[in-house]
């Protein structure tokens, strides 16, 4: 009876030991599986971060996303040439259009070619939202001879500069913290030099972006308005061109004689008081020499 009791206790203890060993094995297997899974997840994450989308680096992807999400920056310019028969009314119309559009005249000049033939040159700056409307209204002034337009997309350049400014600002803050902790004069000088360099780059990039923003917000129109005669303003047909050329040739001949008379009258005093006395002296000298030769010849002829 006692023997059976001890055998039962021995079996119970062996069973308990086996259960404990089995539990420890399962726990180790679970821990190992979790560790392997974590390592695999980390490796996969690192691989995705390092590679990014195929064909683009992480920075390029960020730039493309910013360019797509932000407002585009396009610098628009136009060159226009118009013909009119009267210049003053055209100048007033240009001023009125620019005033209504909210723009301004950056520069202007007028050149005189012939009588009643002048040409005005303008550099106009107009808000981009009114650009196309202003170009159409300017074409309605007189006769349009030539027009060309172009747009320069500086969106990527603008937002690249913005990203660089942000990075440099973070660098500047980090260097300022180092400066606060520095205790050696040599270290302080080097850190200040680095701060000056970073600040200089930031301000240079900010200046470029201010310029790009200004040029994109205000479009530029180079305008010339030529004042011509009625014959040159009408439709360009062969007979019209021939008549205009003949009239222009007559005008050129008349202008030549007019300029000749003006030149003669201008230099007449100089001719009278300088060249005329010199001419008289030369004429008298030549006449005297001629008479002297004639006398010498007559004397030689009278000799036996």
Beta strands, then each sheet from edge to edge (+ up, - down):
strand 1: 74-84
strand 2: 104-114
strand 3: 117-127
strand 4: 143-153
strand 5: 218-227
sheet 1: 2+ 3- 5+ 1+ 4-
end
